[in-house]
Amino acid sequence: MAKTRLIGNDGAIYLSAIAAAYVGDATKTFDVLAGGAIGSKEGQGFYQVTAIKAAGSYIDWTSPEVGDYFYNDGTGVMEVGDTAIPIALITSQDEDTSVKSFEISLSKDKIDVTTLSDDQKTYRMGKADASGTMNAITVVSNNTIQNRFMDIMDVSSAGAFTMTRLTDDALYFVGFLNDEQTSGDTLVAVVGKIEIESGSLGASDGSAQEFSSSFAPASGDRLQLINIDIA
């Protein structure tokens, strides 16, 4: 049987500020909660769980936890007591147009627990960790990363000033490993709340002005992989 393999050039990036949670009422679909009509796909996207109904919750996977991430096509209906934050609504929220590639490193600390009585080296693995880097082209009016390190002043052609002060707010990250949504495909994404650790800016003659940034999961959060089978 042939194995399905991902092709790595179908990626996309969403970087989203933290939004207000959607509150389940056992009636409204995610499309309606997002401000659209039933079947509009306005609510299609990724969400983070912020509360779970004690029994009979829409959030019904094995051992669900507050902080888990999930995907919905817009048709789901949360129960009273369920709440979730929309982190990337695919149809109404443009992907980040500056990021050209990303890479996430997965690791565990190797702990040496060897003692003098051991015949050979003995190790235990520590907790899992994930960190990443993004490479991007500098785009005018898209300062999502740069604003984590510096104030930004915009001056209009009429001379009006707009100051955006430095922020340390966390971002939601959605990075697609496969963004194909044709029938029979599997959409694959890494999602999570991140903090930008470092960045760089610069220019050189005869090339695009590029920058890179490193990131890690925000305190108390983690990255999660989501696979979605497309009907």
Secondary structure by P-SEA (a helix, b strand, c coil): cbbbbbcccbbbbbbbcbbbbbbbccccccccccccccccccccbbbbbccccccccccccccccccccccccccccccccbbbbbccccccccccccccbbbbbbbbbbbbbcccccccbbbbbcbbbbbbbbbbccccccaaaaaacbbbbbbcccbbbbbbccccbbbbbbbbccccccccbbbbbbbbbbbbccccccccccccbbbbbbbcccccbbbbbbbbbcc
